[in-house]
Structure formats: structure tokens, C-alpha cells
Amino acid sequence: MKTKDFIELEEKYGAHNYHPLDVVVTKAEGVWVTDVEGKKYLDCLAAYSAVNQGHCHPKIMQAFTEQAGKVTLTSRAFRNDQLPLLYKDLHDLTGYDVALPMNSGAEAVETAVKAARKWGYKVKGIPENKAEIICAENNFHGRTVTIVSFSTEAQYKDGFGPMTPGFPIVKYGDIEDLKSKINSNTAAFLVEPIQGEAGIVVPPAGYLKEVEKICKENNVLFICDEIQSGLGRSGKLFAFEYEKVRPDMVIIGKALSGGFYPVSAVLSSKEILGVFKPGDHGSTFGGNPLAAAVARASLKVLGEEKLIERSFEMGNYFIEKSRTIKSKHLVEVRGKGLWIGFVLDTKARPYCEKLMDEGILCKETHDNVIRFAPPLVITKEEIDWAFERIEKVVKALD
């Protein structure tokens, strides 16, 4: 079958809730993917940062296959011999007391929302059904009804109401706006330390430090969504580390499994996650032994191969080179680590299509931003190879 055959089948039998580039990937390794007709591409999206460790990493693959041959799922009705080890690994890596495992990033965000609300009622003493969780405009935290309720993107809400109440919105990076929205019913502030879907938006220096201070002063939980920005993507283990802050809760996912399996988690203190009692919250697949084994291997690879440090070094190199491109449509190059946004004054989709023709896969976000987020195993030589083609396309579309 050819590319067009697969596309025709997908268009005929699949729901049209995505607008993918017309490349049909059949295999992948490291930073490279191959389509059904044998053409190779440099992956500069890394499955929205889920494959930070590179495609089909052999050590994660080994953990995956070995565990799949032993036991994959017990449910949390019973214990398994992998989840306790993952808990310990997460604690040793991050310093957080406890973790609550889930599957998708959206499930982990829902978990954090539930924990924050329950903490607000049971610990802070907020009157029942009055708790508020402040969120930032242009946020992206997932696609559930509750999560789209605090999105400011009209399309994400269109046709899905009624929306869930209790989520005041503030301007991202505006500390005064946050101060003005906090009141006695505020349970938490949920924020991305770098906004991904909004176009790799880095907040002003000192913003997260001020957030931490204000939250402490008002007994408000400071929650960081590090699903995309975390586990090395931004050049640090967590993007919030750039400001040396310590959120009360951290949400992780995507690269927690190296792209092999949906794994996510909420990290926090015993006091906060201790509000959950048996029966309050759960997931059939959350914390299953296959997921735990894969997550443990994925974390090990990040450390052993120094991928976080590599992201910082290669990211700076990529960003500095990119800022040398002269183009009338390229307004700004921004980002941290290997998470880079090309801000254009025109639509980004044609650029992504031309880059695909040149052998580079990336994706537009918010119409006018090209996002570059290759697996963290990318080499300087591969960045140079990509840069030649990126510069060629950007100048050609002037």
C-alpha cells in the first residue's frame, strides 16, 4: 500500500478530529522516522515530547518486552512488584514525598484538580462547592470537559457545554493579575512553567518566583503542569527549576514512558495527596506493572545518557543558530532547551508542509508558530543538517 491508500482509509473510516501532515510513518529509531515508501525524516516533534529518549529506545524496549512477558495488568485491587520501585525512583529523582500514577496527561491533570479541591475543603476550610482553581489564559492542560472548561481557546469549548465552573483566568506572566484574582476560596493556581501549545511561551524572569511567594502567603497550592516541559525537554529536569521554585504539586506524563505506553503521575507531599482515601479516586490501568517497568526504564535512560544536560546544550546551540536566520516573516525565535518556537507573522502550516518535503517533521501551533522539539538524543551534526533545510524553507517562503 502507498501513502495515498493509507490516507484514504483513514479519511473514510476515522473521525476527523486531527489535521495531520500527509506522511505515513511505518518505523522509527532515535530521531529518524521512515514512511511507508521508504523516505526518511528527522522528527522535530517527538510526539509532542513523549519520545524525549528517542524512538524505540533499546533499553526501554527491553524493559517493555520483558515485563510484557511476565504480567501487564493486575489493577490496583492487588499489588505488583514494579509500582513500589517506580514510586521510589520518582521520589529519589524529584524529592517529592509521594506519587499518584495515572495513564494520560489529561487524567493526571484531572487528578491534580480533584486533589486541590479536596485539599481546599478538608485542609484549608473552603466552604463546600466554593473552591476555585486559578488558571492562565492560553493554557493547554488536556481535552476533558473539565479541562476545556478552563481553556481560553473558543474551539476547545464549542459544542461541549455546559462548562465546569470554578476556574478564574489570569493573564500568563502577569503577577498583578494573579494577585487580584486570589481570594479566600482560592485552592490552587495551575500553570505551565512554559506554555507549549500556546507557542513555546516563556514567562518573564522572576514570574514563577513571585507566584510561589504569593501562593505561600495566601495558603494557595502552586501546581505546575510539566507534562510537556518536564523530564528534560526544557533543558532541566523540570522547567520550574530555572527559577529555583518548589511547586506543591507537579504533573508529569508523556516522556515518563519514552513513548512506549501511556504513563502519567502527580507528585506532591503526603499532606496534599493524603486527602485521597480508598475509593476517592482511581484508574484500572493506572500504576499497572507494565507502565511502571517502562517508566522506570525511561527515567533511567534520561539519567544514564545525560539527556537533560544534552537538551540544555543542544537547545542553546539550536536556538542560537536559528536566531541568525534573516526573514521578513520570522518575528521571533524563543524557547528553552530543545523546545523551540518560530513565531511568524503569517500562517505556519505551509512552512511545516515545505519542511516535510525537505525531510523534517514538525507541527504548527496557534496558527503562526512552528514548534521544533526533536528527541533529546539529537546530535550537533543532525541539528546542522536540519538547520540548512529550515533556513532554506524560511527564506524560500519570504
N, C-alpha and C positions, 0 to 999 in steps of 0.2 A: 504493500500500500504506500502511496505517496502522501506528501503533506496535505494536498487538497482533499484527499479521500478522508483523512482523519478529521480535518476541519469540517467537512460536510456532515459527517456522522455526529460530531459534537454539536454543530448548529441545529441539526434536525432533532436530536434526542435529549439534549441538555438544556436546562434552564439558562436563560441569558442574563445572568447576574454578574458576569465579568466581561471585560473587553480586552482579551489578551492579544499580545503580538502574535502574528501568524507564523510561529516557529513551533514545531512539534518535537519535543525532546524525547529521546529514547534511552540515552545513557549519560552518565556524568562521572567525573573524577576530579578532585581538587577544585580548581577554579574553572575548569572547562566542561562544557556540555556538548553533546553531539545530537544532531537532529536525525530524523528517520531517513534522510537522503545522504547522510554521511558528513554534512558540513559541521565544523567545529566553531564554537562561540566561547568567548570569555564572559563568564557570568558576573555581571556587575550589580546584581540584585540580592544574590544569596538567599533566595526565597524569603524576602523581607527580613533578612538577618537570622533566619533559622538555621542556616548552614555555615555559621562562622568558622567551624572547624574544617570546612571544605566538604565537597560532595563525597559520599560513600567512604568516609574515613575508615581505614582498615581496622584500627583499634576499636572504634565504636561498632563497626560491623561484627567484629569478633565477639564483643560483649552481647550484641543483639542476637546473633545466631546461637551462641552457647546458652543464653538464658531461654530463648525460644524453644530449645530442645529439652528444657527442664520443667519449667512452669511459667505460664504467661499471665494468668489471672486467678486470683483467689477471692476477690472482693475484699472489702475491709471487715467482713464478718469474721475473717480469720487473719492471722498474722503471716508475714512472709519473711524470708531471710535477707531480702535486699533493701526493703524500705528503711529499716533502722540504720543501715550503713549509709544510705543516702542522707538521712537526717544528720548523721554525724559529719559527713563530708560537707554539707551545706553550712553547718554550724562552724566547723573548722575554717572554712573558706571565708565566710562573711562575718562571723561573730554574733549573729543573731541567735537568740535562745532556741527558738523552735520554728518549724516549718509546717505548712499545711499544703499537701500536694493535690493538684487537680490535673486537668488534661490540656485544654486550650487556654490561651491567654485571656480570652473573654471570661471563662469560668473563674480564673484567678482574680480578675477584677471584680466580678460579682461577689466572690468570697471576701475580698477586702472591704467592699461596700457593706456587706452584711455584718462583718466583724466590727467595722467602725460604728455602724448604727447601734449594734447591741452594746458595744462599749459605751457609747453615748448615753444609753438608757440605764445600764446596770452599774456603770462606774462613775461617769460624770454626773448623772442625775438629771438628764434632759427629760422633760415631760413626754409621755408616750405619744408616738406618732408625730413628734415635732422636730426630730433630728434633721439637720441639714449637713450636706457634704458639698463644700465649695469646689468647683472645677474651673479650668481655664478655657477661654474661648479658643477655637480651632483645635481642640483636643481630639485625639483618637485613642479610645480605650477598648474598642470592640464593637460588636454588632447586635447584642441582645437588646430587647425592648428597653430595659432599664438603662443600659449604657447609651443607647442612641438618645435617650431622654435628656442626657446632659451634653449631647453634641450640639455644636452651633452650625453644623452643615445641614441645610434645609433638606437636601436629597435623602439624608440618612433617616429623616423623620417622616418623609412624605408617604402617607398611606398606612402608617404603623401606629397611630394614636389610639386611645388616649395615652399621653406620655406619663411617666412616673414622676411625681413631684419630689421636691426636697433637694434640688441641686442648683443653688445660685451660681451664676457665671461671673468670672472676673477676667480682666484683660491679662493676657500672658505677659509676664515680665514687669507688671505694674504693681509695685508693693503697696502703694497708697490705695489702690482699688481693693486689694485684698483686705487691708485694714478696715476699710469702710463696710465690707460685707460680713465681717465676723461679728457674731452676737452670742448670747448665752445658749442658743440652741445649736451652735456650730459644733459638730462632732469631729470633722476632719476637713483637710484640704488635700485633694487628689490632683497630682500634677506629673507631667512628663518632664524630667530634668532637661531633656532636649526633645522638642516636638518633631516626630518623624513624619507622619502623614501630612502635616501642615507644611512640610518642605524643608526639613532639617533646620529648624529654627532654634538657635542657641540663645538663652535668655541673657540679659545684661549681667555683667560681672557683679557678684555680690548679691544677686537676687535670691538664690536658694539659701544663703546665709541669713538674710533678713527674714525669709519665710520661716526658717527653723526657729528663729528668735521669737517671732510673733506668735507662732503656734504654741511654743512653750509658755509664753506669757498668758495666753488665753486658754490653756488646757485643751488644745485642739490637736488632734492627731495629724502628723505630717506624713503623707503617703506618697511614695514615688513609684510610678509605673515605669519599670526598667525592662519591659518585655522586649522592646526593640533595641534600646540604648545600652542595655546591660550585657554582661558576660563578654566584655572585650570590644564590642562594636565601636564605642566612642573613644577607645584608646585607654580606658581604665576598666577595672572590673565592673564598676558602676559609674554612670555619668555624674552622679551627685558627688563623687569623690573629688572632682575638680574644685569644689568649694569646701571640702572637708566638713561636710554636714553629716548628720546621722538621722535619717528618717525613722519614724516609729514603725512604719511598715514598708516593705519593698515587695513589688510584684515582679516575678520573673517567668519566662517561658521561652518560646522559640528556640534559641541556641542551647537551651538546657538539655536538649536531646540530640543536638548536632544534625537535625533534620530527619532522624530515623523514625520518630514516633512523637505524638503529641504529649508533651510533659510541661507542666507549669507548677508554680508554687507561690505561696505568700510567706514571707519571712517576717518575724516580729518577735516581741517579748512574750514571756509566759503570761504576764498580766493581760495583755491585749488579746492574744489568741486563746487565752484561758476562758474567755467569755463563752466559747463554744462548749456545750456539753453533749454527750452521746445522743444522737437523734436530731440535733440542731441543724446539721449541715453535712453533706457528704457527696460521694460520687462512686458509682460502681467500679469505674476504671481508675479513679484517682489513687495514686500510690501503688499501682499494681507492680508485681516483681519485674516484668519486662521493662516497664517505664523506668523503674528505679535503677536497674542494672545499666540501661542505656544512659541515663542521666549521670550516673557515677563515672562512666567511661568518658562522657563528653566533657565533664568538669576536669577530669584527669588530663585529657588532651590539651585543654586550654592552658593548664599549668606546665605540663612537661614540655610542650613545644613553644612556650613563652608567647602565645598568640596575642595576649593583651598588650605586652610590650611591643610586639610586632605591629599591631594595629596602630599604636601611637606613632611609631617611627615611619611606617609606610604611609599612614594617613597624612602626616605632615608633608612628606615628600610629594604625594599625590595632590594635595591642596596647593602647595607652593607652585608646582608645575602648572596646575590648572589656572592659577591666577595670572600666568603670563600670556594667556590666550587673549588676543585683541579681537573683539567682535562688537558690532553695533547692537546686537540683541542680548548679549550676555551682560546682565546688570551686576551680578554678584556671585562669587563662589564662597560658600560658607560650610561649616561643619566641624566635627571633632573626630579624630581617629579616621577609620575607613568608613565614614558616614558623611557623604559629601553631597551638597545640593548646588546645582547650577540654576540660578534664578534668571529667567528670561523675561523680556518684555513682550513675548509672543508665545503661542502655544508650544508646548514641549513635545507633544505626540509625534510630529513629523521628524524631530531630531531622533527620537527613540527608534523610529522606523528606519531612518537612514543609518543609524548606528548598528542596527541589526544586520543591515546589508553589508556592513563593514566587519561583521563578526563580533559585535559587542552587544550583550543583552542588558538592558536597563529599563526603567519604567518611569513614566511621568507621574507627578503627584501635584494636586491642586492646579492642574491645567498648565501652569507655566514654570514648573520646577522639574529638572531632570535629577533623579536620585541615583548616585553611584555608591554601592555598598557591596563590594566583592567579598568573597570569603577571606578570612584573615590570613590564610596561607599564601596569599598572592606575593609574588616576588617583585623586586625593583624592575627587573627586565620585563616582566609582564605588564607592569604599570607603564613603562616606557612604550611598549607595543600598543597598549590601549590609548595612551595619550596622543600618539601620532594620528590615530583614527578619530579620536574625539575632536582634536583641533581641526582636522580636515573637514569633518561634518559641520562643526560650528561655523567655520569660515565659509563653507560652501552654501550654507543657508542664509548667509548675510544678503 
